[in-house]
Amino acid sequence: PSGAGIVAFDGGYREFGHETAQAGIRAFRWLGNDGGSGEILLPAECRKLADLNQRLLSKLDTSFSELGLPYRSRHHYRSALMRSGVRTEWENAWLGDERRVERRVTANRKRIENLRRETYLQASRELMTRYSTFIFEDTKGQELRDIGTDKQVLRRSRQNRDLVAEYGFRELCERRGADVVKVDARNSTRECPDCGHLCKPTAKLLIQCESCNKVRDQDIGAARVLLRRGIEALEKRVASNQKAS
């Protein structure tokens, strides 16, 4: 049976700093209009597998660059070898190594996908016994302006978003019958849910509002803001429907 409550989700990626960091990666922090709250954790194995894949592919790229061949990347070189039809013993061995590593990387990615799907499926089942309306951030078109400019940081951030795949959970909830409402995510993390002050951006989990001095978990604070925005959006929808009828 499905519940009738409303729940809001602050999605993101929190590998360290939260109290349950040893148990896994925080993909979502949620808050219901009934006072319930919690988090959705991906197994720590997901991070280990993603890091392993990064090391394996990085090693392939490094080994290829050391060959000094006139190709932009190992992918271009591999395509050229596949088209040639006639290969030396060394070239066949190189292709064999590439395929072995890529099979391992593909298997690891599949394992991550399965772990993530199982986690999200279980979470959706449990939450839908209490809630029927699920509020998510409308992140369409958001830029990486708050992440930083260092290429390594950006690469890690993209990898983290792929690992968590927030949209997958949202789509799963929608397919299972939840009323999914997307609200503006702008400043949801910075906005103090108690006084409305916009705090300075920080990567720290715990933050103290400069205006009211209250300390909050940024993720649960953002969920509070999104819950309020979602309820306001629902009220506007009801009013619009009543006016139309």
Secondary structure, 3 states (H helix, E strand, C coil): CCCCEEEEEEEEEECCCCCCCCCEEEEEEEEECCCCEEEEEEEHHHHHHHHHHHHHHHHHHHHHHHHCCCCCCHHHHHHHHHHHCCCCHHHHHHHHHHHHHHHHHHHHHHHHHHHHHHHHHHHHHHHCCCEEEEEEEECCCCCCCCCCCCHHHHHHHHHHHHHHCHHHHHHHHHHCCCEEEEEECCCCCCECCCCCCECCCCCCCEEECCCCCCEEEHHHHHHHHHHHHHHHHHHHHHHHHHHHC
